[in-house]
């Protein structure tokens, strides 16, 4: 068998193994945890930047009130 033929068979074997792994509950649960973690990170970042925005608005309002006094 040629070297290219061996690589082709290895590719088929890896593809079949990957397809079988993708169908397992372990893989699905792992993906769900990763996605949940990403959504939590997004929510945390949104809250953090909202806090920064509110602080910046407060500082601007204080500066405006001092300038008008």
VMD Tcl script that builds the backbone (N, CA, C; Angstrom):
set m [mol new atoms 207]
animate dup $m
set s [atomselect $m all]
$s set {name element resname resid chain x y z} {
  {N N UNK 1 A 0.846 -1.171 0.000}
  {CA C UNK 1 A 0.000 0.000 0.000}
  {C C UNK 1 A 0.896 1.240 0.000}
  {N N UNK 2 A 0.504 2.241 -0.739}
  {CA C UNK 2 A 1.301 3.464 -0.830}
  {C C UNK 2 A 1.104 4.325 0.398}
  {N N UNK 3 A 1.988 5.274 0.543}
  {CA C UNK 3 A 1.914 6.200 1.674}
  {C C UNK 3 A 0.632 7.031 1.609}
  {N N UNK 4 A 0.227 7.453 0.428}
  {CA C UNK 4 A -1.001 8.216 0.264}
  {C C UNK 4 A -2.224 7.396 0.640}
  {N N UNK 5 A -2.216 6.106 0.313}
  {CA C UNK 5 A -3.329 5.231 0.667}
  {C C UNK 5 A -3.455 5.065 2.171}
  {N N UNK 6 A -2.305 4.960 2.850}
  {CA C UNK 6 A -2.325 4.842 4.316}
  {C C UNK 6 A -2.890 6.108 4.958}
  {N N UNK 7 A -2.479 7.265 4.429}
  {CA C UNK 7 A -2.984 8.522 4.967}
  {C C UNK 7 A -4.491 8.638 4.740}
  {N N UNK 8 A -4.946 8.177 3.592}
  {CA C UNK 8 A -6.370 8.216 3.293}
  {C C UNK 8 A -7.157 7.351 4.276}
  {N N UNK 9 A -6.669 6.134 4.549}
  {CA C UNK 9 A -7.333 5.252 5.503}
  {C C UNK 9 A -7.316 5.832 6.916}
  {N N UNK 10 A -6.199 6.432 7.293}
  {CA C UNK 10 A -6.137 7.090 8.602}
  {C C UNK 10 A -7.151 8.232 8.668}
  {N N UNK 11 A -7.291 8.968 7.594}
  {CA C UNK 11 A -8.259 10.055 7.552}
  {C C UNK 11 A -9.678 9.552 7.721}
  {N N UNK 12 A -9.985 8.444 7.083}
  {CA C UNK 12 A -11.323 7.849 7.220}
  {C C UNK 12 A -11.548 7.390 8.661}
  {N N UNK 13 A -10.537 6.740 9.232}
  {CA C UNK 13 A -10.665 6.249 10.608}
  {C C UNK 13 A -10.870 7.404 11.587}
  {N N UNK 14 A -10.112 8.461 11.420}
  {CA C UNK 14 A -10.243 9.621 12.307}
  {C C UNK 14 A -11.608 10.266 12.111}
  {N N UNK 15 A -12.077 10.369 10.884}
  {CA C UNK 15 A -13.392 10.942 10.616}
  {C C UNK 15 A -14.511 10.150 11.257}
  {N N UNK 16 A -14.433 8.836 11.178}
  {CA C UNK 16 A -15.455 7.979 11.794}
  {C C UNK 16 A -15.416 8.122 13.316}
  {N N UNK 17 A -14.210 8.147 13.874}
  {CA C UNK 17 A -14.079 8.304 15.329}
  {C C UNK 17 A -14.621 9.660 15.777}
  {N N UNK 18 A -14.320 10.714 15.023}
  {CA C UNK 18 A -14.810 12.054 15.373}
  {C C UNK 18 A -16.333 12.110 15.282}
  {N N UNK 19 A -16.898 11.504 14.253}
  {CA C UNK 19 A -18.357 11.495 14.106}
  {C C UNK 19 A -19.011 10.761 15.273}
  {N N UNK 20 A -18.407 9.669 15.713}
  {CA C UNK 20 A -18.951 8.921 16.850}
  {C C UNK 20 A -18.830 9.740 18.136}
  {N N UNK 21 A -17.709 10.442 18.300}
  {CA C UNK 21 A -17.500 11.259 19.496}
  {C C UNK 21 A -18.491 12.420 19.550}
  {N N UNK 22 A -18.794 13.024 18.412}
  {CA C UNK 22 A -19.717 14.162 18.373}
  {C C UNK 22 A -21.130 13.779 18.805}
  {N N UNK 23 A -21.462 12.514 18.720}
  {CA C UNK 23 A -22.804 12.056 19.073}
  {C C UNK 23 A -22.944 11.665 20.543}
  {N N UNK 24 A -21.852 11.700 21.292}
  {CA C UNK 24 A -21.906 11.265 22.691}
  {C C UNK 24 A -22.506 12.337 23.594}
  {N N UNK 25 A -23.097 11.890 24.698}
  {CA C UNK 25 A -23.656 12.820 25.681}
  {C C UNK 25 A -22.570 13.648 26.344}
  {N N UNK 26 A -21.408 13.058 26.532}
  {CA C UNK 26 A -20.292 13.781 27.146}
  {C C UNK 26 A -19.924 14.998 26.317}
  {N N UNK 27 A -19.844 14.831 25.011}
  {CA C UNK 27 A -19.514 15.935 24.125}
  {C C UNK 27 A -20.601 17.015 24.185}
  {N N UNK 28 A -21.845 16.594 24.158}
  {CA C UNK 28 A -22.962 17.557 24.198}
  {C C UNK 28 A -22.978 18.331 25.506}
  {N N UNK 29 A -22.751 17.626 26.613}
  {CA C UNK 29 A -22.723 18.294 27.918}
  {C C UNK 29 A -21.544 19.264 27.993}
  {N N UNK 30 A -20.421 18.856 27.436}
  {CA C UNK 30 A -19.254 19.738 27.408}
  {C C UNK 30 A -19.519 20.989 26.595}
  {N N UNK 31 A -20.148 20.834 25.456}
  {CA C UNK 31 A -20.495 21.999 24.630}
  {C C UNK 31 A -21.471 22.903 25.356}
  {N N UNK 32 A -22.433 22.321 26.041}
  {CA C UNK 32 A -23.407 23.126 26.786}
  {C C UNK 32 A -22.716 23.922 27.886}
  {N N UNK 33 A -21.749 23.325 28.565}
  {CA C UNK 33 A -21.022 24.036 29.615}
  {C C UNK 33 A -20.200 25.181 29.039}
  {N N UNK 34 A -19.568 24.944 27.909}
  {CA C UNK 34 A -18.766 25.991 27.265}
  {C C UNK 34 A -19.659 27.153 26.834}
  {N N UNK 35 A -20.789 26.849 26.244}
  {CA C UNK 35 A -21.710 27.894 25.790}
  {C C UNK 35 A -22.281 28.651 26.990}
  {N N UNK 36 A -22.644 27.926 28.040}
  {CA C UNK 36 A -23.163 28.583 29.245}
  {C C UNK 36 A -22.108 29.501 29.852}
  {N N UNK 37 A -20.881 29.051 29.863}
  {CA C UNK 37 A -19.793 29.889 30.376}
  {C C UNK 37 A -19.605 31.139 29.533}
  {N N UNK 38 A -19.707 30.993 28.231}
  {CA C UNK 38 A -19.584 32.146 27.340}
  {C C UNK 38 A -20.711 33.139 27.545}
  {N N UNK 39 A -21.929 32.638 27.725}
  {CA C UNK 39 A -23.062 33.532 27.973}
  {C C UNK 39 A -22.922 34.249 29.311}
  {N N UNK 40 A -22.433 33.540 30.318}
  {CA C UNK 40 A -22.209 34.164 31.622}
  {C C UNK 40 A -21.141 35.247 31.519}
  {N N UNK 41 A -20.080 34.964 30.786}
  {CA C UNK 41 A -19.016 35.946 30.587}
  {C C UNK 41 A -19.557 37.185 29.881}
  {N N UNK 42 A -20.408 36.985 28.885}
  {CA C UNK 42 A -21.017 38.104 28.170}
  {C C UNK 42 A -21.854 38.954 29.118}
  {N N UNK 43 A -22.663 38.310 29.943}
  {CA C UNK 43 A -23.501 39.035 30.901}
  {C C UNK 43 A -22.655 39.804 31.913}
  {N N UNK 44 A -21.589 39.172 32.399}
  {CA C UNK 44 A -20.706 39.839 33.358}
  {C C UNK 44 A -20.035 41.055 32.728}
  {N N UNK 45 A -19.582 40.918 31.501}
  {CA C UNK 45 A -18.935 42.032 30.810}
  {C C UNK 45 A -19.931 43.164 30.576}
  {N N UNK 46 A -21.147 42.815 30.230}
  {CA C UNK 46 A -22.181 43.831 29.999}
  {C C UNK 46 A -22.440 44.623 31.283}
  {N N UNK 47 A -22.563 43.939 32.410}
  {CA C UNK 47 A -22.767 44.606 33.695}
  {C C UNK 47 A -21.581 45.506 34.052}
  {N N UNK 48 A -20.375 45.010 33.812}
  {CA C UNK 48 A -19.161 45.765 34.120}
  {C C UNK 48 A -19.114 47.054 33.313}
  {N N UNK 49 A -19.369 46.967 32.017}
  {CA C UNK 49 A -19.313 48.156 31.176}
  {C C UNK 49 A -20.467 49.112 31.460}
  {N N UNK 50 A -21.593 48.584 31.893}
  {CA C UNK 50 A -22.709 49.444 32.289}
  {C C UNK 50 A -22.332 50.241 33.536}
  {N N UNK 51 A -21.635 49.608 34.469}
  {CA C UNK 51 A -21.167 50.293 35.672}
  {C C UNK 51 A -20.184 51.402 35.310}
  {N N UNK 52 A -19.269 51.102 34.402}
  {CA C UNK 52 A -18.304 52.117 33.965}
  {C C UNK 52 A -19.028 53.281 33.307}
  {N N UNK 53 A -20.013 52.980 32.487}
  {CA C UNK 53 A -20.783 54.037 31.814}
  {C C UNK 53 A -21.500 54.918 32.831}
  {N N UNK 54 A -22.116 54.315 33.832}
  {CA C UNK 54 A -22.816 55.078 34.863}
  {C C UNK 54 A -21.842 55.962 35.648}
  {N N UNK 55 A -20.666 55.426 35.968}
  {CA C UNK 55 A -19.662 56.215 36.683}
  {C C UNK 55 A -19.205 57.404 35.839}
  {N N UNK 56 A -19.001 57.184 34.553}
  {CA C UNK 56 A -18.581 58.264 33.668}
  {C C UNK 56 A -19.666 59.329 33.549}
  {N N UNK 57 A -20.918 58.899 33.491}
  {CA C UNK 57 A -22.020 59.859 33.430}
  {C C UNK 57 A -22.103 60.670 34.725}
  {N N UNK 58 A -21.870 60.029 35.870}
  {CA C UNK 58 A -21.872 60.740 37.146}
  {C C UNK 58 A -20.755 61.785 37.196}
  {N N UNK 59 A -19.579 61.415 36.749}
  {CA C UNK 59 A -18.444 62.341 36.743}
  {C C UNK 59 A -18.739 63.533 35.837}
  {N N UNK 60 A -19.303 63.275 34.676}
  {CA C UNK 60 A -19.642 64.352 33.744}
  {C C UNK 60 A -20.696 65.273 34.347}
  {N N UNK 61 A -21.698 64.698 34.994}
  {CA C UNK 61 A -22.751 65.502 35.617}
  {C C UNK 61 A -22.158 66.384 36.724}
  {N N UNK 62 A -21.221 65.850 37.507}
  {CA C UNK 62 A -20.566 66.645 38.559}
  {C C UNK 62 A -19.764 67.784 37.944}
  {N N UNK 63 A -19.041 67.504 36.876}
  {CA C UNK 63 A -18.252 68.541 36.217}
  {C C UNK 63 A -19.159 69.618 35.623}
  {N N UNK 64 A -20.277 69.213 35.043}
  {CA C UNK 64 A -21.206 70.178 34.469}
  {C C UNK 64 A -21.814 71.052 35.558}
  {N N UNK 65 A -22.144 70.456 36.710}
  {CA C UNK 65 A -22.745 71.253 37.795}
  {C C UNK 65 A -21.718 72.213 38.378}
  {N N UNK 66 A -20.462 71.820 38.445}
  {CA C UNK 66 A -19.405 72.724 38.929}
  {C C UNK 66 A -19.175 73.857 37.936}
  {N N UNK 67 A -19.256 73.545 36.648}
  {CA C UNK 67 A -19.035 74.561 35.625}
  {C C UNK 67 A -20.174 75.575 35.594}
  {N N UNK 68 A -21.373 75.158 35.926}
  {CA C UNK 68 A -22.531 76.043 35.912}
  {C C UNK 68 A -22.660 76.843 37.208}
  {N N UNK 69 A -21.903 76.477 38.234}
  {CA C UNK 69 A -22.012 77.167 39.528}
  {C C UNK 69 A -21.257 78.460 39.553}
}
mol reanalyze $m
mol bondsrecalc $m
mol representation Tube
mol addrep $m
